[in-house]
Amino acid sequence: MRIDVLSLFPNMFQATMGESIIGKAQENGFLDLQITDFRDYTTDKHNHVDDAPFGGGAGMLLQPQPIFDAMDAIEKETAGRYPRGRVILMDPAGRRFDQDYAQELAQEEHLTFICGHYEGYDERIRQLVTDEASLGDYVLTGGELAAMVMIDATVRFVPGVLGNMASPMGDSFSNGLLEYPQYTRPADFRGMKVPEVLTSGNHQKIREWRMKESLRRTLHRRPDLLESAPLSREQHRLLEDIKLDEDPDVPD
């Protein structure tokens, strides 16, 4: 996968995206991550990339020229190797990013993120994009942190990056539920013991325990997720058992 990022602060990505899983993905050839400082493409003699909005108003807007020219350069550099792919504008008004969105983006060969700053964008920049994305209902000082979160969550689904694809598929939200509790050695730490079922060697009981605890945790922490989670007949049965265990006076 190739990911391009247009940013005024490339050092933010170089300091963060070269570490841990993302860094290893680049080292092992699963990810080609390129950061472009679109200030390098401005034709303004003072290297300005922003200007006041027509009609007046507070703040400054990113001008279209540096971003359009940077995109032209990326397309020229990747021609014949990668399709243009999805171009994602980081914007508080965009589509809310979630696990499904990350899996969707991971299917692409080429992604480009445009990170804004200042008050906003010249509207004509939106002609370049296929997606507008947001992490949530709040405003950051720039799009860099949001882009890094999206890249991290997306790249985990690229085959080979985590080695074992069962790992991301078992994460919280991947199946509509929160992840079950997990334990490692020692089995008894300061009197806190690992549930016996996990050391029993009975894989069927372990599977059922994990499923039930995933449902229990979701019921307690994010009951809203259960409204849309695609529960199986077995999961519905386990969920009813949980509710009955915790409040035996609740009618069936």
Disulfide bonds with the S-S distance in Angstrom:
none
